[in-house]
Amino acid sequence: MTNDEIFAARRRLIGRNVSIAYRRPVHLVRGSMQYLFDADGRRYIDGYNNVPHVGHCHPRVVD
């Protein structure tokens, strides 16, 4: 997705009343435990969602 497509999808799905804190959107493509990964393979720590509880794709939750 291009940045314009990401912004358009965000406006359509989340709405304009929720502010953003970035200039260039990150295109996240997968998650594993406490990390999220973008389309270029860069790793980010997810400190926002429910990661402190179980992480992304935790084996005990997935199975």
DRENDREN-444774 format. One line per 5 residues: number of its first residue (from 0); for each residue x, y, z of C-alpha. Coordinates in steps of 0.02 Angstrom, whole numbers, plus 50000, padded with zeros to 5 digits. Example, Ala and Ser with C-alpha at 12.3 -4.5 7.8 and 13.67 -1.06 7.14 Angstrom:
2
0 = 50615 49775 50390; 50684 49947 50357 .
This chain:
63
0 = 50000 50000 50000; 50056 50176 49967; 50054 50308 50105; 49902 50389 50023; 49810 50222 50023 .
5 = 49854 50194 50206; 49789 50368 50253; 49630 50340 50151; 49598 50171 50233; 49631 50247 50404 .
10 = 49505 50387 50373; 49376 50261 50308; 49398 50134 50448; 49446 50237 50601; 49375 50408 50565 .
15 = 49441 50585 50561; 49407 50622 50745; 49552 50511 50804; 49716 50604 50790; 49876 50532 50718 .
20 = 50051 50551 50788; 50155 50518 50633; 50202 50603 50470; 50231 50445 50370; 50121 50294 50408 .
25 = 50203 50128 50447; 50136 49983 50343; 50135 49842 50472; 50122 49670 50395; 50142 49549 50541 .
30 = 50163 49531 50727; 50260 49410 50836; 50257 49416 51026; 50290 49598 51077; 50349 49651 50903 .
35 = 50267 49716 50745; 50356 49713 50577; 50337 49829 50429; 50344 49783 50245; 50532 49819 50243 .
40 = 50566 49699 50389; 50596 49835 50519; 50546 49782 50695; 50444 49891 50813; 50395 49859 50994 .
45 = 50205 49863 51013; 50175 49955 51176; 49995 49997 51135; 49886 49845 51104; 49866 49695 51221 .
50 = 50048 49645 51204; 50087 49662 51390; 49966 49518 51419; 50008 49386 51288; 50094 49464 51136 .
55 = 50056 49436 50952; 50036 49256 50892; 50073 49179 51062; 50077 48990 51036; 49959 48952 51180 .
60 = 49830 49073 51112; 49850 49024 50928; 49836 48838 50964 .
